[in-house]
Amino acid sequence: MPKSLKPALLLTRLSIFAFLLPWQLMRFTSPDSAKGIAKKYYSVSDMPEWLGLAIGVFWMTLLISFVLGLKKSVSYALVFILHAGAILVTIKHYIPGQESYNQLFLAAIPAAAAMGLLYVLRREDTLLSLGGKWG
């Protein structure tokens, strides 16, 4: 593998973390906003606040594991699968011409591709990774 791959993978991991972090912090700083997003985009009406916080705790634990490179087979896969699942659930917002089309949603697609790529190359992602090659 080229020497330049390791810094690129680290940058990808840090970028994905920075991309996902605000959404999870919002669960703690603005629970009503998180509840509104769950209702509007995921058709989850009346989500209890405790559930939103529990999801936030789960995601924060996952993101910390991810950014530290811990349990890569699990953390990288879960970040990718959950993000890709969110894209599929909200797919109508990605289709031009639909009333609900939102161009800002398109940023999630290359982010998902980067997550998938990082999962595939997880054994090479060792720079500043506490999990090492197999972590």
N, C-alpha and C positions, 0 to 999 in steps of 0.2 A: 504494500500500500504506500502511496506517496506520503511524504512527511507532512505535506500541507493538509492532509485529510483530517488529522486529529484536531487542529485548531478550528477547522471548518465545522466539524461535528460538535465541538464545544460551543461555538457560536450559534449553531442551530439549536442546541439544547437550551441555551440561555435565551434565545429569541422566542422559542416556543413558550418557555416559562413566563417571559415578559408579556406575551400575547394573551395567555390564559389567566394570569394572576389577577388583573382588575375585576374580571367577572366573579371570581371567588371572593375577593375582598368585599365586593358589593353585598354579598350574602350577610356579612357581619355589620357593615357600615350603613347599609340601606336595605333592611329586610323587606320593606314594602315594595321597593323597586324589583328585587329578585322575585317576589311573589307575583308582581305584575307581568314580568317576563315569562314566568312559568305559565301564567294564564293565557297570555296573548300568543305565545309561540309554541307552547307544548300542550295546550288545552287542559291544563291542570288548574281547575278552579278551586278556590279556598284551600290552598296548600297551607297547612299549619306552620307557624313560624318556627317551631322546633324542628320540623322536617327540613326546612330551608337551611337552618343552622347545621343540622346533622349532615346534609349534603355538602355544605361548605367545609365542615371539619374533614369529611372524607376526601374532598377534592384538595384541600390544603395539604393533608398528609400525603396524598398521591403526588402533588406537584413538588413538595419538598423532596420526596424520594426520587422523583424524576430529575430535578435539577442537580441533585447530589450524585446522580448516577447509581442509585441503590436499587437492587433487585430489578435490573434492566429488563429482563424477560417479562416481568409482570408490570412494572411501572410504565415502561415505554409502550407496551401493548395496550394497557388500559387507557392511557392518555389518547392514543390513536383511535382505539375502538369507540370510546365514549365521545370523542370529538366527531368522528365520522358518523356515528349514530345521530348526533345532534344535527348534522347536516342533512341526513336522510329524513329526519322527522320534520324539518323545516324546509324541505326541498322546494315548496311552492314560492318561497321568497327568493329563490335563485334563478327563476325562469323569466327571462325578459318577456314583456307583453302581459304578464299576469298582473292583476290589480295589486297583489301583495308584493310584487317584485321590489327588492331592496338591494341596490348595487353594493352597499357596504357589506352585505353578507358574503359577497364573493371572496373577500379576504380569507375566509375560513377554508377555502378549497386549497390554495397553495400551502396554507398552514397544515392541513391534513396530509398533504403530500410530503411535507418536511417531516411530519411525525412518523409516517410510514417508512420513509427513507432512514430516519434515525433508528427505528426499530430493526430494520434489515441490517444496518451497519453497527448495531449496538456493541458488538465485540471489539470493534475498532475505536469506539468512543471511550477512551481511557484518560484523556487529559482532564485533570481536576475532577475525576470520577472516583468517589469513595468505594464504588463497587468493583473496581478493577476491570479486567477483561471479561470476566464471567458474571460479575455482579448483577 
